[in-house]
Amino acid sequence: MNIVYICCDLCVFRVKKLVFFRFPLSCSLATTMSQSVSTVEQLYQALLKTRTADPRSMRDREQELQAILRENGVLLKLQTIAITPSLDINVRQLAIIQAKNLVTTQWRSKIKNPEADQAIMRTNILQMVGEPDDIIAHNNETMAARVARIDYPRIWPNLLTQLVEIIGAHAGSITSPTLNESSLRLKRALRLMNVILKEFGTMRSPLGTKVNTQAVAETHNFISNLAQQMSKHVESTLNPGNVGDPAMLYAIEISHLSWKCWSKVVLWVWNKQKTQEEEQAFNNFFAFTINQLQGLWSFRTALAEALYLKQIPASDVTIKTLELITRRVKAFGKGFRRMQQTGIVRFVTLPGCSQLVLYYWDRVMEATNALPEYTADSPHAVYPVQLLVQCLAIFKDSLAQWSPSRKASGTQLDPNNETLPLEFVTNAVSMLITRLLPLKAADLKKWEDDPEDWVNTEEKDNEAWEYDLRACSERVLVTLAHQYPDYITPLLQQLFVTVVLVPPTDLNGILSREAVYCALGRCSARLRDAVSYEQWLPILDSESQEINPQYRIVKRRIAWLIGRWHYEKPGPAATSKIWEILRRLLTDPSAGTDSVVRFTAAAAVKDCVDTLDFNLELFEPFLGDFVRALMTLVHQSDTTENKRRVVDSLTVVLKRSKQKVAPFLPEILGPFPAMWTEADNDYLLKGSLIHLISVAVESSAEHSNQLLPLAIPLIKESLSPLAKAQLEGDGLILWATALKEAVSLSTATSPNLVELLPQAIHMLENDLDVLGHVTWILESYYILDADSILQLCAPQLFTAYAAALKQAVNTNQKDLLESIALLIQLSSSSLSWAGPMHTSGLFAQIVKHLTDGRGSSIVLVEDLSVFSRMLLQDPTVFDQLVVETAKTKAISVEEQYDKLLDQWWRQFDSIAEPHLRKLSAMGLANLATIGRPEVVKRLSNEIANTWLDVLGEMKEALSEDTEHYSSHLHMYWSQNGGEPPESFMRDSFESLEESRRKTLWQKDPVQTVKLTSFIDEKLKAIGAAIGPEAFQKEFMEKADPAVIKQLKEALSQ
């Protein structure tokens, strides 16, 4: 039995034959321990049960464990289990994983993790550098980094110095011919330092700067010397004869870890302003890394080739050595790439940078001249794809330093660098096009095995260049064309003449032709004037008719090329010949094509249609064929990615074709239900399909009623509980579009838009998240037939408005009040809205909101607009509503009017829109005609001043239209040439609703009635209502003579 004693103040207890460490019995832990019920033994047993319990009771065991993990002091208990070597290894691993996961949330809490526990845990973290199990050690490293981020340097100031001491004490183990405990401790300590420094590097705050500055000061000299020492040891001892020696593998790993620690320190310095000493230290690191890169790359290439040719035995250690050297070479490249990405100007001026970049390019040239099978996406390959992509990326991002244009303008990053010679650029482009751009046998096999997956991969070229050799080569070619246009353009022009104009005779010729087409497409922006498009088009047309099955490789590239050539600006307009070619590629059933060609052609159709110079007249004869072909292709596709891509192409076609698509709507209606069913739970595809129908409705305009039997069920399903979270937004857009393009709200057919009205009212009342969308949808209903809406559901509608106004934010409250005002404006009789507005409490709620005056002025002025619309239609009904509201509040009518008119006067100056100010003035004039004393007494003061304010701001005149024998109100105050503001149009532009809204705006009394005439008429009506004597007394005598004079002058104009 092993008994372990730790410190004099730690109590030791035994469970059977196992030894556990208990917490220090200090006063500071008394409270914590009283709250912690479970012991280390109980925690161990709970962890053990989760691994051995019957699956049927697993849930109970998991709940038991989680309850213990929520207790105070659990982190130290978990670590105690993890560091006890005599326990079950699986439980130890589970304990350290749990500790690592909990440390981020519990470490800072002095209740969950007392300071005494933290001190013990910090000590244990460093003691675990001798842990033989990788899982426990790696999780300990992650936990240590998270603790260090919080505690270093304030609470754990000696962390890095302790690590330096541990590493220094065991550094000599690298020369040992056998691996021992000292070797393990050195490896674990270096890994721990690397993880901690990496964590520090992610700290971007001022505290992070302080932490990293101290970390660099404590580690740089030691770790730089160590890295160089270890690397030189490997360099002097590594040879083909010992690559299978475990001691050599260990030495390479230690060298790699020490360099990674050094790079973490140096790359942090790279991102800040450096002192002269730091600059020199960085240059030493850069030069040393370049030297290491060149030596290891050469050795690695020779080793990989020897293994490939079976010249040396491929033992497990030898394979691991090759993998480790590959990782090390890749790490060098990652360091250089990071320097480029964070400071390209500084990078290219580093001593030796130009030689480094050209060295990388030479490695690519070397790989292309070697056997094709030497290049593969494997760390065991002679030329791994990842390393070659790294080489190309570094070369691509450094090309600007050799740009002739920058050299000529004096803006070259490094003035000492010369431009690349013509021969170099020519050879580079030739190599890219002939060696790297052509499809390989592996590419063709992937195409053959899974065409749709191959298409999906090809469509991700914006991401693929970071890991795919061919995609990265295309980027390098584009960069060369940009930096060296005078060299590249003639070269590509010559390729066009020598390759394109000569038909291929075998598969290699076809692959070469495809690569040239790829180059011409990628560099299309530079070749507009160099390549004769008219000369090329007949060739493309002829090639698209080839029946040779191998020619599908070129056909696919033709489709891509046409799309690329036309989509990039500025490009030539698509001609009838282009549409013929794309139609053929999309519909050809012969053996000379396949699904890859068709999917690429579908994307090309989208690119050609979605251009500024798209000619609908030329496209119209082909529209039906494209609609049918694209719908068929959606149905034939097996993957949702390709289905969505084709649906997107069809959507663009419908959008750009506008009403020309109407005759082909049945082509969409027929197969659509099957497509929807096949989508099942793929909500991304369903969202694309709903968007397709939205665009079809929008494009077909007055013919969109054909789509309602399809659109309405889609809207209902998208708003159902099961699909709402994923499809609600798409469904609301379709709903709004269907209303905007509807001709009427006819209920003669089913389904119809009226069926959705109860859903809109329900969402208005209960769904605040989409309140803005629903408000606009209801406005579209009102504009179509407000009287029918009021007749069908006025009580429910106003009840919903009342509920929504209580909960909505200011922006939504404004929209709600605007929609209520619109509904009143559109109604033909006040009887349709007055009663429901009163019984629902909506009128009283708006009155209260205004009279309280506590809301935003933006919303309060909309209250005035609602009242003004009501007054313009029927002031008597408005008066009755005020009277009834006063009764419900148990106050007098006079008090109610006083509160209302006081706020009206206060808020009037907050009205910013001229037409709303005029509306308010007209509403007050109509209100006064009822003859109520509470209103009339304000006629000589507030109301008259309101009129004068508006009349002073707005000049209006009636102009005679002799042609139509009518008069027209010319409003000098009107903005936008009399056009409705965007806020009124509600995104209805280019829809049928646009004309309806414009008509409504133009017929609004605010736009058609001259204010002076209106006020003059209402003054006469007021006199008739209260009598001449009362009018003289209440207005003419009480008003300021200056006010009367100004009013008379204004009304006489």
N, C-alpha and C positions, 0 to 999 in steps of 0.2 A: 504494500500500500504506500503510495506517495503522499507525503504531507508537505504542503507548501506554506511557508510563513512569509507574510509581506508586512513590513513595518511593525513597530511595537504596538501601535494603536489600532491595528486591524484584528478583528476577531475571526478565528478560523473555525468553520464547522464542517462536519462530514455528513455526506449522504451516501449510505452503503459504502462503496469503495471510491467515491468520487470526491474531489476536493474543490470547494468553491470559496471565493473571496467575498467577504461581507463589507459593508460600507464602514467608514470611520464613525465611531460612536461619539461624535462631537455634538456640542449644543446646537450648532447651526443646522444640524440635520434632524433635530428632534421632531420639529413640526412635519418635515417631509416624511419621515419614517412613520409617523402616526397616520399619515394619509395613504402610505403605500402598504397595501395589504399583502400582496404577493411577494414571496421570497424568490431568490435566484433559482432554487430547486423547483418551485411551482412554475416559474416561467419556462424552465427547461422542459418540464413535463408537458406543458401546453404546446411548446414548439414540437416536441416529439410526437404528440398525438396528431398534429396536423399532417404528419408524414405517414403515420401507421394506422390511423383510425379507419374504420369502415366507411366507404363512400357515402352510405346513407346517413351517417352521423357527422359528416365532414362540416356541414353548415354550423352545427352546434359547437364543434371544436374550434372553428374559425372565429365564431362570435366570442368564445371564451378567451382566445388569444388576443383578439382586438380589445377586449375589456382590460386585459392586463397591460397591453401596450399604451393605453390611455392613462395609466397611473403615473405618478411622479417617480422620478429616479430610475425609470426603465432603461434609459440609454446605457448607464453603467452596467446594469445587469446583463443586457444583451452583449456588451463588449466582454464582460467577464466570461460568459459562456463561449464566446468566439475565441478567446485566447487560451482557453483551457484545453491542452492537447489531448487529454485522456478521454474527452467526450466524443460522442458520435460525430463524425466529420460532417454528415449531412445537416445535423442540427446546428453545428457551429457555423456552417455556411449560411443557413437560414437566419441565424442570429445576427451575423455581421451585415447581411443584406437589409434586415429590418432596421438595424442601427443606422446604416447609411441613409436609408429612406427617411428616417425620423429626425436626423440631426439638423436638417435645414429648418424645420419648424419648431424644434424643441430646444435647440442649443442656447438661444438667447434668454430663455425663460429661467429665472432663478428658482422658480417654484418647481417646474418640471425637471430641471437639471441643475441642482445646487452647485455653488462654486467649488466645493470640496470634491464633488463628483467630476467636475470638469478637469480639475487638476490631475486626478488619477487617470482620466481618459486620455489626456494629452501625453502623459508618461507612457501609457500602454500603447498609444499609436506608434511611438518611436520604437518601443520594444518589439513590435510586430514585424520589423524589417527582417527578422529571421524566420518568419512564417513560411513553411514549405508549400502549403496549399495555395495555388494560384488564385482561386476564387476568393478565398478569405483575404489574401494579400491585396488583390486589385480593388476589392470593396473597401478595404481599410485605407487605401490610397485616395479613393474618391471621398471618403468621409474626412480624411485628414485635410484635403484641399478645401472642403466646405467649412471646416472648423478654422483653418488658417485664414480664410477670407474674412472671418468675423473677428478672430482674436489677434492676428498679427498686424502690427508689432506691439500693440498696446498691452495685451494680456499675455501673449506668447512671444516675447521679444527674442528669445534665444532659439526659436524653431530652426532657422536656416543655419545658424552656427553649429547647432547640435548635429544637423544633417551633414554639414561639411566635415565635422569631426568623425562621424561614422564612416563616411565615404573615404576620408583620408586614412583612417585606421585599416581599412580593408582593400585599399587600392592596389596593394602589391599582389593580390590574389590573381590578377590578370596574367601574371607570368607563371602561375602554377601549372604544372602539367596535368594535374587532376583537379576536379571540382570538389569543393568542400563547403563547410558552413560559412566560411569567410567569403567565398565566391557568391553564395546566395545573399548574404547581407549587403554586399556591394551592389548587386543587381537590384535588390528591393529598394535600397536607399536612393539609388539613382532614379528609379521609376517614381519613387515618392517625391523627390525634388522636381522632376519633370512635370508631374501632375500639378503640384502646388504652384510652380512658376506659370504654367498654362492658365490656371485659375486666376492668378494675379493679373495676367495679361488681358483678361476680359473686363477688368475694372476700369471704367472710363471716367469716373468722377474725380474731383480733386483729391479725395481720400485715396483713390486708386493710384494717382500720381505719386503720392507720398509713400504708399506701400511699395510700389515698384522701384522707386528711387532707392529706398533702403535695401530692398532685395538685391538690386544690382550692385550696390556698394558692398554687400556682405558676401556675394557669391561670384562676381565676375572674374576676379583674378584667379581664384582657385579653380573654377570650373573651366575657364579658358585654357589654363595650363594642363588640367587633367585631360580635357578633350584632345589637345594636341599630343599629349603624352600617349594616350591610349591609341589614337589614330596612327601615330608613328610606329607604335609597337605592332599593330596589325599590318601596317605597310611593310615592315621589315621581316615579318614572319609568315605572312600569307603566301602560299604557293599552291600549285595544283596537287601537290603530294599530300597536303594536310587539310584539304577542304572537307574530308570526312571525319576529322578529329573533333570530338565534342569540345575540347579545350579551345580550339580555334573558333568554333561557332560561338562559344561564350565570349571570347575576346572581341569578336566583331560586334556582338550585342552590346557589350559594355562600351565600346567605342561609339556605337550608334546612340546609346542613351546619353552619354556625356556630351556628344555633339548637339543632341536635341535640347539639352539643358542650356548649353551655350547659346544656341540659336534663339531660345526664348528670351534670354537676357539681351542679346544684341539686337534682335528685331524690335524689342520695346524701345531701345535707344534710337533705332532708325526712325521712329515716328515722332521724335521730338527734336527740338533744337539741340545740337550737340556741341560740346566743348571741343577744343583742338585735340585733347587727349582721347575723348570718346570717338572722335573722327578717325584717329589713328587706330584705335582698337577695332573699330568697325572695318576699316580697310584691311587690317590683319585677318579678321574673320573671313572677309570676302575672298581674299587671295588664298587663304588656307582651304576654304571650301571648294574653290575652283580646282585647286591642285588635287584634292581628295576625289572630286567628281571625275576628273580625267583618269586618274589611276584606277579607281574602282570600276568605272564604265568599261575600260579596256579589259580588266581582269574578268568582269562579269560576262562580257561578250564571249571571251575565249572559253570560260567555264561552261556557259550555256551551249555553245557550239560543240564542245567536247561531249557533253551529256547527250546532246541530240544525235551525234554521230556514234555514241556508245564507245567513246575512246577511254572513258573512265567509268567505274561502277557507280550506278545511281543509288547509293545508300540513302537511308532516311536523313542522316546528318548532312550529307552532301546536298540533298534537295533543300533542306532547311537553310543551309548556308547560302545557296543561290537565292532563295526567297528573301532572306535577310539582307543580302547585298542589294537586291532589287528594291527593297523598301528603303534602304539607305540612299540609293541614287535618286529615288523618287522624292525622298525628303529634301535632298539638296534642291531639286527643281521646285518643290513647293515653297522653299524659302526664297528662291529667286523670284518666283511668281508673286509672292506677297510683297516683295520690295517693289516690283513693277507696278502692282495695282495700287499701292499706297503712296508711291512717289516716283513716277516714271522719269521725271526730269532729273532727279538726283541719281536714279539708278543708272541711266545711260552715261552719266559722267563719271561713274566710279572707275578707278584704274583697272583695266583689264576687262571691262564690260563688253566692249566690241568683240574681243577675242572669244569671250564666253558665248555670246550670241551666235557667232559664226561657228564655234565648236558644236553647238547644238544643231545648227543647220547641217553641218558636215555629217552628223550622226544620222540625220534623216536621209541624206544622199547615200550614205553607206548602206542603210537598210534597204533602200529601193534598188540598189545594185546587187544585193545579195539574193539568195534563193527566196522565192515567194513564201515558202513554208517556214522560213526563219521568222517571219513577222506574224504574230498571233496575239490574241487578247488573253495572255497568260503570263504570270510572273516567271514561268520556266522557259518562255520563248527566248530565242537569241535577241530578238528585238521586240519587247513587249509593246503593245499598242499604247498603253498608258504613258510609257516613257516617250514614245514618238510624238504623241499628242502634246505632251509637256514641251518637247523641243519646238514643235511648230508654234505653240502659243507664245513662248518666250521670243521666238524669232518675229512673229507677227506684231507683237506689241512693241518691239524695238525698232521696227522698220522706219518710223518717222525720223529717227536720228540721221538716216542717210538720204532723206528726201531731197531731190534736186531743187524743188521750189523753196524749201526752207534754207537750203544752202545759198540760193540766189538772193533771197530776201534778207539774209543775215539773222534769221530766227532759229537756226539749227540749234538743237539742244546742246550738242558738244561741237564747238567750232573746229576742233582738231580732226573730226571725222570727215572723210571724203564720202562722196556719194558712191553707191554701188555701181560698178561698171555695167555697160550694156550687155556684155557677154554673160556676166553673173546673173542678171535679171532674166535674160533670155533662157539660160539653162534652167533657172529655177522654175519659170513658168512651164517650160517644156516638160520638166520632170513632174511637176504637179499634174499636168493634164494627161501625160502618157503613163504615169506610174501610180499615182495616188487617187485620181478621180475615177478611173474606170472601175466598174463593178467587178468584184472578185467572185470566185467560184462559191465561196461561202455565202455571199450576198444573194447569188442566184438560187442557191439551195433554199435559203430562208424564204425567198420570193415564192419558190415552187411549193414548199411545205405549208406555208401559212401566208397567203397573199395579203389578207386583211391586216394581220399583225405587221407585216412588212410596210404597208402603207402608213399605218399609225406611227411606226418608228420614223419613217421618212418625213412625215409631217411635223416632227418635233425638231427640225433642224436648228431652231433658235436655241435649243438647249443641248443638242447632240454634239455640237462642236467641242464641248469641254471633255468629251470622253470618246468620241468616234473619230477615227483617223481621216476618213473621207470627208466628213463634215468640217473638220478643222482645216483640212487642205483647201476646201472651198473658201473659207474665211481668209486664209493666207493669200489666195489668189485675188480676192476682192481688195485686200489691203495693198497688195502690190499694184493693182490697177489704179488704186486711188493715189498712191504715193509716186508712181512712175507712169503716168498716163502716156507720156511721149514714147515710152518704150513698149508698153503693153498693147496699146491700141493698134499699131501697125502689125504687131505679132499676131494678135487675134484676127485681124483682118486677113492676114496671109493664111492662117489656119482655115478660115472660112472658105477661101478660094481653093486651097489644096485638098481639104478634107470634105467639106460639105458638098462641093460640086462634083465629087467623085463618089459614086455609090459603092457601098461595102460589098464584099464577096463572101465573107465568112463571119463566124462569131466574133473573132478578134476585131475585125473591121467594124462590126456593129457596136461592140463595146467602146472602141475608140471614138466612133461617131457620137455615141451617147455622152462620152466625157467632154467632147468638144462642144456639144449642145449645152451641157451643164455650164461650161466655162463662159460661153456666149450669153447664157441667161443670167449668170451671176454678175457679169460685167456689162449688162445691157445698158445701164445708165451712161457708160463711157462709149458705147458703140452706136449711138443713134445716127450719127452722120457717117460712120465708117462702113457700116454694113447695109447693103441695099435690101430693104425689107421686101420690095416688090420683086426683086430677083430671087429671094429666098422662098417666098410664099408658094410658088408652083412646086418647088422641091418638097416642101412640107406636105403639100396637098397630095403629091404623088406617093410619098412615103406613108401617109396615113392610109393608103389603099393597099399596102402590101399584105399578102396572105401568109407569108413565111412566119411560122410561130415564133422564131427567134427575134423577129423584128418588133415584137411587142416591147422589147427593151427600149428601142428608139421611139416607138409610138408613145410610150408613157412619158418619155422626156420631151417629146413634141408638145404634148398637152401641157406639161409643166412650163415649158419654154414660152408657149403662147400666153399663158396666164401671167407669167412673170414679165414678159415684154410689154404687155398692155397695162398691167396694174401699176408699174413704176412710173412716176411722173417725171417729165412729160413723155407720153407714149403716143403712138399712132392710134387712131380710132379703129375699132374693130370693123372689118368689112364683111360683106356677105360671104366671101371665101373663108374667112376665119370661122364664121358660124357653121359653114358647111363642114369644115374639118372637125370642129369640136362635136358636131352632131354625129358625124361618122364614128369618131372615137368613142362616143358615149353609147352608141346603139349597135355598132358592128357585132354581129353574132359569130363571125368566122373564127377559125383557129388562129388567125393572126393577131388576136387580141385576148384580153382576159380582164378579170375584175380590177386588177391594179391599174390598168389603162383607163378603165371606166371611172374609177374613183378619182384618179388624177384629173381626168377630163371634167368631172363634176366640179372640182375645185377651180379649174381653169375657167369654166363658165362663170363662176362667181366673180373671179378676178377681172374678167373682161367686161362683165355687166356693171360692176361697181366702180366705174370710172367717171370722171367729170365729163368726158367727151362721148359718153355712151349715146348711140344713135338708135332710138326706139323704132324708128321707121325701118331701118335695115334689119333690126332684130325681129320685128313682128312676124314675118313669114315663118320663122323657126320656133316661135314661142310655144306652140302646141306640142311640137316634137320634144322640146326640152322638158316641158312640164311632165309629159308622159314618161320620158326616159328617167328623169330624176325620181319620180314616184316609184317606178319599177325598181330602180337601184336601191332605194330605201328598203323596199320589201325584200330584196335579194341579199342584203347585207346581213352578216352573222354577228357583227360586233356593234355595240352601242356607240362606240366612238365614231365609226364610219357612218352609221345611221345619222348621228347628229351632224356630222360634217356635210352630208348630202342634204339633209333638211335645211341646214344653214344656207347652202347654195340655192336651193329652191326658194327659200324665203327672200333672198336678195333678188332673184329673178322676178318674183311676184311684186316686190316693192318697186323695182325700177320700171316694170311694165305697166303699172297703174291700171287704168280701166280696160286696157287691152286684154287683161287676163280674164275678164268676165266670161267669154265663151268657153273657157277651159275649166271653169269651176267644177263641173261634173267629174273631170279627170282627177280632181283632188277628193271630192266627196266620196267617190266609189271605194277606193282602197283605204281611206283614212281609218275607218273603224277597226279594220284588221291590224293596222299599224299601231293603233292605240292599245289594243289588247295585247299585242306582242311586247309592248314596252313594259307591261306588268308593273313592277315596283321600281323601275329605273326612272326616277323623277327628273334627272337631268334631261333625258330624252323626252319625257313627257312635257317638260318645260319648253323644249325646242319645238315640239309639235303644237303646243298652244300658241307659241309665238308665231309659228307658220300660219295658223288660222287667223290670228290677229292681223297679220300683214295682208292675208287674202281678203279679209273683210275691209280693211282700209283701202286696198287697191281697187276693189270692185265697186266701192261707193254705193250708188243707188241700186246696184245689182246684188248687194250683199245679203238681201233677204234670203237668197238661195242657201246661204251658209248658216242661217239661224238654227235649222234643225240639228246642225253639228255643233255650233258654237255654244248654245245654251246648255246642253248636257255637259260640255267641257267645263263651263263656268261653275255649274252645280258641283261637279266632282272635285274641282280644284278648291272649292270652299268647304268640302266635307271634312269632318274631324280627322279622318285618316290621312288626307293629303294636304290639309291646310298649311302645315308648317313648311312644306316644300313648294307648293304650287299656288299659294294664295296670291302672291304678287303677279304672277303670269295671268291668273284667272281674272284679277281685277282689271288688268290692262285690256284683256279681251272684252270684258264687259263694257268698259268705257268706250272702246273702239266701236263695238257693235251699236251702241247708242248714238255715237257721233255720226255714224254712217247710215243710220236707220232713216227711212223715209217717213214712217209713222209708227205709232204704238198699236197697230191693228191687232186685235185679238181673234181675228177670223181663223187663223191657223194655230196649230199647236205643234211644238212648243213656241212661245212668244216671249218677248222681253218683259211683259207685264208679270209673268210668272215669277220673275226674279225679284220683284218689288218687295215682297215681304222679307226676303233675305237682306235687302239693302236697309230696310227699316230696323231689322234686328241688329245688324252690324252697327248702324248709326247709334243705337242705344247702348250697345254692350262692348264694342270692340274699339278701344281708343287707339290701338296701334295703327289702324288703317282708316282713321276718321277722315283724314284729308281726302283720300281716294274716294271714299263712300260719298262724301259731300259733293264732290264734282260729278260723280255718277248720278246722284239725285238731281242735280241741276240739269243734266242732259235729259232726264225724264221730264222735268218741268218744261223745258224748251220745246220738247216734242208735243206734249199735251198736258198742260198744267191743270185744266179743269177736270179731265178724267182722273188724274192722280188724286186730286182733292175729293172727288166724288167717291173714289174707291177706298181711300184709307186716310182721310184727313185726321181723325182722332188719334189713330196709332202713330201717324207721322209726327204730329206736334208733340205727342207724349215723348217720342224718341228724341226730338230736338231738345225738349226740356231736360231730359236726363243727360244728354251729351253736353249741353252747355254748363251743367254743374261740375263736370269732371274734366273738360277739355282745357288744354293750355291756350295761351293767348292767340297764337297763330290759328289754331283750329277754331277757337271761338269766333274770330273774325270771319273765317270762311263760312261757318255755320250761319252767322247773322246775314252775310251777303246772300247766301242761298235762300234764306227766309224772305229777304227783301225781293229777290228775283221771283220767287213763287207768288208773292202778293202782286208784283208788277204784271205777271203773266195771267193771273186769274181774271176772269171776265166779270165776276161779281164778288162783292165782299161777303155775301151770305155763305159762300163756300168755305171761307176760312175763319170768319169771326167767331162762330160758336165753338168749333173745335179748339181754337186758340185759347179761348177763355176756359173751357172745361178741362183742358190739359194743364192749365196753370202756366202755359208758356208766356202769355202776355204779361201776367202779373210778375213772372220771373224776370223778364226783360225790363219792366218798369222798376223793379226793386234794384236790379243791377245798375241801372242808370242813376236812380235817386240816391243810392248809397255812395256812388262816386268813388268806389275803392279800387276798381279795376284799372287796367291799362287804358290810356286815352285812345289807343288804336282800336280797342274793342268798344269803348264808350261811344265813339263817333259812329260806329256801325249800328248801335242802338238807335241813334237819331235817324239813320238812313231807313231802318225798318219802320219807325213811326212815320217818317215823311212819306214813304210809299203807301202806307195805310191811309194817311190823310189825303194824299192825292187821289186815291180811289174813292174813299167815302169817309169824310170827316165825322158824319153823324155816328157811324158804327164805331169809330175810334173813341168818340165821346162816351158811347155806351159802355165800351170796354173799360174806360177809365173809371166810370161810375161804379161798375161791378167790382173792379179791383179795389176801390176805396171801401166798398162794403165788406169784402173779405178781410181787409186789414182793420176794419172797425175804426176808420178815420173819415173825416168829412171830405166831400168831393173837392172843396176849396183847398184844403190842406194837400190833397193828392196832386192837384194841378199846380199848386205853388211849388211843391218839391220837384215835380217834373220839369216845369218851366225854368226854375232856378238852375237846374243842372243843364238844361238845353242851352241856356245863355252862357254858362261857364264853359261848356265843352265846345261851343261853336268855333272858337278860335283854334281848336285842335284839329279841325277839319282841314286837310291839306289839299285834297283834290278839288279843282274848280267846279266840276259837275256835281259833286256832293254838296258843296256849299250852296249852289243854286237850288239843288233839290231840297235842302233844309229850309231855305228862304221860302220856297213855294209851299212846303208843308206847313210852315207857320202861318202863311197867308190863308191857306184853306182852313186851318184850325180856327182862326179868328172868325170865319164866316158862320160858325155855329152860334155866335152871339153870347157865349158864356161870359159872365162878368169877370171870372177869374182870369180869362184870357184877354178880354177887351181892355182891362185895366193896364195891361202891359203893352198895348198897341202903341201908345205914344212914346214909349221908352225903348225896351229891349227889342220888340219886334220891328219897329221902325228903324232902329239902328242896325239891325241885322240886314234889312233890305238895302239900306244905304251902303253898308260895307260891301255887299255883293254887287250892287249896281256900280259902285266905284271901281271894282276890280274887273268887271266883265262888261265889255262893250259888245253890243249886239245890234244887228240891223236886218230888216227884211229886204231881200232883193227880189225883183220881179223876174219870173221866167216866162218871157213872152211866147216861147215856142210851145210850152205846155199849159199856158194860161194859169199859172200858179205862182205862189210866192215861196221863197226859200229863206230860212233863217240863217244868216251869216254870223257865226260866233267868232269874234276876234280873239276871245280868250281860249278857244279850243286848242288842244295840243295834238301833235301828230297829224295835222291836216284833217282833223275831225274823225280820224280812225279810232276805234275802241282801244283802250289800253290793253296790254298783254294780260294784266290781272283779270280783266273781264272776259277775255277770250278763252282762258282755261286750256291752253294747249290744243285748241281746236283747229289750228291752221291747216289748210289743204284738206279739210273734211267737209261733209255736208253741214255739219253743225256750225262751221265758220260763217256761212251765209246766213244761217238762222240767227246767230248771235249778232251779226252786223245789222241785220234787218231790225232786230229788237232794239239795238242801240240807236239806230237812225229814227225809229218811231217813238222813242222815249220822249215824253213831254219836255224833259230837260233839254233835249236836243232840238225840239221842233217849236216850242212856244217861247215867244219873246218875254223876258221877265218883266219888263215895264208894262206890257199889255196885260200880263197875268195879274200883277199887283193892282193895276188900275181896276181891272174887272173885280177883283176880290174886295177892294175897298168899297166899291159900289154894293157888293153883296153884303158886306158888313153893315153898311148904312141901312140897307133894307131890312136886315135881321134885327137890329137894335133900335131903329128909328132915327130920323134925321137929327132930332134934338139930342138924343143920347150920343150919337156919333160926334156931333159938334162939341158936346161937353167932354166926352171921354178922350177924343183924339185931337180935334182942332184946337181946343183951348188948353189942354194939358201939355201938349207937345211943345218942345222948344221951337220958337219961331224959325230959328235957323234950320232945324230939322224939317219943318214943313216946307220951307223955301227950297232946300236941297231936293226934297222928295218930289215937289212939283216940277222942278227943273228936269229931274231925271225922267219923270213920267211923261213929260211933254216931248221927249226926244223920240 
